Amino acid sequence: MATSFNLNSKAASGFKNAANYDAHRPTYPAEAVEKLLTHLGVADDTNAQVIDLACGTGKFTQLLAARPENFDILAVEPHAEMREELVKKNLGSRVKVLDGHAASMPVEEGWGDALVAAQAFHWFATEDSLKEIHRVLRPGAKFGMIWNLEAYNSPREWPSATTWEQKLKEIVFNLEDGHPRFRNMKWKEVFDNQQDTTPLQTLKDTFTHNFPTFSLPLGEETVQWTVYMSEEAIWGRYTTLSQVANLSEEKREEIRKQVFTVLKEGDTERNENGEIALHGVTYLCWTSRI
């Protein structure tokens, strides 16, 4: 088991206000959850053992705990404040909250029937993490990833439904700090580069042969959604992005003014309560342990 790990500095500071994160980050659409668990082979699998890696405040853990399958859940999270928020939810005896991280989980070898990383894998898409995920899953089990992506937090090449959401996306991209985010799509590279280095002995030489640890190509699916939110609620969700949360108070106020100008002057669609239609997608990805 790998033991060297440092929580990404931007994640550590950006998610320090775990209560704000929990209050403003959305849950996952029921359709997307059902699709992902089906792809992972644990939908309708009573008492399946599921690892929720980098579980944060438990947005996805709550959904797993509420399922009729009565999953046994190990919720693993390195960020102390986020673990505290999850523990407060008292999700029951079948949920164990553990201090651990992707490169070193306090989980026995081959325990998991499935492992999920929700809104998180981009932070630890490394060879060490992939090997550790491989270790804690039983042979043939599946590793799933899921992200909620507002239009303003999606990859640059994904078109926005409105010009105001495109403008908010441009603000986000102007705040790039060089740290990994889903929208950069760099996290996929670890699967292409994966290798399990095993020495093999011949009569004359020792050489190395490389074996993949997870299947390719990755399975991928998306679920589109629209929610209506007040301007303040949209700003609250926007501030949970780590590069916004990490700004100085002065700079964050400057960004706040930009965002509210866009919301007031943009091509927003509003309901009878004056709430704005915010568009997004839930992205699912999965692969099998070899």
C-alpha positions in Angstrom: 0.0 0.0 0.0 1.4 3.4 -0.9 1.8 5.8 2.0 3.2 9.0 0.7 0.5 11.6 0.1 -0.1 15.3 0.5 -3.6 16.7 0.1 -3.6 19.2 -2.8 -3.0 22.6 -1.3 -5.8 24.2 -3.3 -8.2 21.5 -2.3 -7.2 21.7 1.4 -7.8 25.5 1.5 -10.6 25.8 -1.0 -12.8 23.2 0.8 -11.9 24.4 4.4 -15.4 25.9 4.7 -17.0 22.4 4.5 -20.4 23.7 5.7 -20.6 26.2 2.8 -19.6 23.4 0.4 -22.3 21.1 1.8 -24.9 23.8 1.7 -24.4 25.0 -1.9 -23.1 22.0 -3.8 -26.0 20.0 -5.4 -26.9 16.4 -4.9 -26.8 14.0 -7.9 -29.8 13.3 -10.1 -31.5 10.0 -9.3 -31.3 9.0 -12.9 -27.5 9.5 -13.0 -27.1 7.6 -9.7 -29.1 4.6 -10.9 -27.2 4.5 -14.2 -23.8 4.6 -12.5 -24.6 1.9 -10.0 -26.0 -0.2 -12.8 -22.8 0.2 -14.8 -20.9 -0.7 -11.6 -22.9 -3.9 -11.2 -24.2 -3.2 -7.7 -27.7 -1.9 -8.4 -30.0 -4.5 -6.9 -27.0 -6.2 -5.3 -28.1 -6.6 -1.7 -25.4 -6.0 0.9 -22.8 -5.1 -1.7 -19.6 -3.6 -0.3 -19.1 -0.1 -1.7 -16.2 2.3 -1.1 -16.9 6.0 -1.4 -13.5 7.5 -2.0 -12.8 11.2 -1.3 -16.4 11.3 -0.1 -16.2 14.9 1.1 -19.3 15.9 3.1 -21.1 12.9 2.0 -23.2 14.2 -0.9 -22.9 10.8 -2.7 -22.6 8.8 0.6 -26.1 9.9 1.6 -27.5 8.6 -1.7 -25.7 5.2 -1.2 -26.9 4.9 2.3 -30.5 5.6 1.3 -30.5 2.8 -1.3 -32.7 -0.3 -0.8 -29.7 -2.6 -1.4 -28.4 -1.9 2.2 -24.9 -1.4 1.0 -22.0 -1.7 3.4 -20.2 1.6 2.8 -16.7 2.7 3.7 -16.5 6.5 3.2 -12.9 7.6 2.9 -11.9 11.2 3.1 -8.6 13.0 4.0 -10.1 16.5 4.7 -10.9 16.7 8.4 -13.5 19.4 8.2 -15.4 17.5 5.4 -15.3 14.3 7.4 -16.8 16.2 10.4 -19.7 17.4 8.2 -20.4 13.8 7.1 -20.2 12.4 10.6 -22.9 14.9 11.7 -25.3 13.4 9.2 -25.5 10.1 11.2 -26.1 7.9 8.2 -26.3 4.7 10.2 -24.3 1.7 11.2 -23.7 0.5 7.7 -21.6 3.6 6.9 -18.1 3.9 8.3 -16.3 7.2 7.9 -12.5 6.7 7.6 -9.5 9.1 7.5 -7.7 8.1 4.4 -6.8 9.1 0.9 -6.6 7.6 -2.6 -3.0 6.5 -2.3 -3.4 4.9 1.1 -6.9 3.6 2.2 -7.5 1.9 5.6 -9.3 -0.9 3.7 -8.4 -4.5 3.4 -7.3 -6.0 0.0 -10.1 -7.0 -2.3 -12.9 -5.7 0.1 -14.9 -3.6 -2.4 -17.5 -4.8 -4.8 -17.4 -1.3 -6.3 -15.6 2.0 -5.6 -17.0 5.5 -6.5 -15.1 8.8 -6.6 -17.7 11.6 -6.7 -16.6 15.1 -7.8 -13.1 14.2 -6.9 -10.9 11.9 -9.1 -9.3 14.9 -10.9 -7.5 15.7 -7.6 -5.7 12.4 -7.4 -5.5 11.0 -10.9 -2.0 9.3 -10.3 -0.5 5.9 -10.8 -0.2 5.4 -7.0 -3.9 6.1 -6.6 -4.9 3.8 -9.4 -2.8 1.0 -7.9 -4.4 1.5 -4.5 -7.9 1.5 -5.9 -7.0 -1.7 -7.7 -5.8 -3.2 -4.4 -9.0 -2.6 -2.4 -11.3 -3.9 -5.1 -12.0 -7.6 -5.7 -11.1 -9.0 -9.2 -13.6 -7.9 -11.7 -15.1 -5.2 -9.5 -15.6 -1.7 -11.1 -14.4 1.8 -10.4 -16.9 4.6 -11.1 -16.5 8.3 -11.3 -19.2 10.9 -11.3 -19.2 14.7 -11.6 -21.9 17.4 -11.5 -20.9 20.0 -13.9 -22.6 23.4 -14.2 -22.2 24.9 -17.7 -19.8 27.5 -16.2 -17.6 24.7 -14.8 -17.4 22.5 -17.9 -14.6 21.9 -20.4 -13.9 24.8 -22.7 -14.9 22.9 -25.8 -18.4 22.1 -24.4 -20.9 24.6 -25.7 -22.9 26.7 -23.2 -26.7 26.9 -23.6 -26.6 30.6 -22.9 -24.2 33.6 -23.3 -24.4 34.4 -19.6 -23.2 30.9 -18.7 -20.4 31.2 -21.2 -19.4 34.5 -19.6 -19.3 32.8 -16.2 -17.2 30.0 -17.7 -14.7 32.6 -19.0 -14.4 34.1 -15.6 -13.5 30.6 -14.2 -11.0 30.0 -16.9 -9.4 33.4 -16.2 -8.8 32.2 -12.6 -6.9 29.1 -13.6 -4.1 28.3 -11.1 -2.4 25.3 -12.7 -4.1 22.8 -10.4 -6.1 19.8 -11.7 -9.8 20.2 -12.5 -12.2 18.0 -14.3 -12.7 20.5 -17.1 -9.0 20.2 -18.1 -9.6 16.5 -18.7 -6.0 15.7 -17.7 -7.3 13.0 -15.3 -8.0 10.6 -18.2 -4.3 10.4 -18.9 -3.6 8.1 -15.9 -5.7 5.4 -17.5 -3.8 5.6 -20.8 -0.5 5.5 -19.0 -1.4 2.9 -16.4 1.0 0.1 -15.7 1.6 -2.6 -13.2 5.3 -3.3 -13.2 6.1 -6.9 -12.6 9.6 -8.5 -12.9 9.7 -11.7 -14.9 12.8 -14.0 -14.9 14.2 -15.5 -18.1 17.1 -17.9 -18.3 19.5 -15.0 -19.0 17.8 -11.7 -18.2 15.3 -10.1 -15.9 13.0 -7.8 -17.7 9.8 -5.8 -17.0 6.5 -6.4 -18.5 3.6 -3.9 -18.1 0.1 -4.9 -17.3 -2.9 -2.6 -17.2 -4.8 -2.5 -13.9 -8.1 -1.2 -15.3 -10.0 -1.8 -18.5 -10.1 0.5 -21.5 -11.9 2.2 -23.1 -13.6 3.9 -20.2 -17.4 3.8 -20.2 -18.9 7.2 -20.4 -22.5 8.6 -20.2 -24.1 11.9 -19.4 -27.4 13.1 -17.9 -28.5 16.7 -18.7 -30.3 18.8 -16.1 -31.7 22.3 -15.4 -32.4 23.8 -12.0 -33.9 27.2 -11.1 -31.9 29.2 -8.6 -31.8 32.7 -7.2 -28.9 35.0 -8.0 -27.6 34.6 -4.5 -27.9 30.8 -4.7 -25.9 30.8 -8.0 -23.2 32.9 -6.4 -23.2 30.6 -3.4 -22.6 27.6 -5.6 -20.0 29.5 -7.6 -18.0 30.2 -4.5 -17.7 26.4 -3.8 -15.3 26.2 -6.8 -11.9 26.0 -5.1 -10.3 28.7 -7.3 -13.0 31.1 -6.2 -12.9 30.0 -2.6 -9.1 30.5 -2.5 -9.3 34.1 -3.6 -8.6 37.0 -1.2 -11.6 38.7 0.2 -11.0 41.7 -2.1 -10.6 39.7 -5.2 -13.6 37.5 -4.4 -15.7 40.7 -4.1 -14.5 41.8 -7.5 -15.5 38.5 -9.0 -18.9 38.7 -7.2 -19.6 42.0 -8.9 -18.7 40.6 -12.3 -21.0 37.6 -11.7 -24.0 39.6 -10.6 -23.5 42.0 -13.6 -23.6 39.0 -15.9 -26.7 37.6 -14.1 -28.6 40.9 -14.3 -27.7 41.9 -17.9 -27.4 38.5 -19.5 -29.9 36.3 -21.5 -31.2 34.6 -18.4 -34.4 32.5 -18.5 -36.4 33.1 -15.3 -39.4 31.4 -13.7 -42.4 33.1 -12.0 -40.3 33.5 -8.9 -37.5 35.3 -10.7 -35.2 32.3 -10.4 -32.7 31.7 -13.2 -32.5 28.5 -15.2 -29.0 27.0 -14.6 -28.0 24.3 -17.0 -25.6 21.5 -16.4 -24.7 17.8 -16.9 -23.8 14.9 -14.7 -20.9 13.0 -16.2 -20.5 9.3 -15.5 -17.4 7.2 -16.1 -16.5 3.6 -15.2 -13.9 0.9 -15.7 -13.3 -2.7 -14.5 -10.5 -3.9 -12.3 -8.4 -6.3 -14.2 
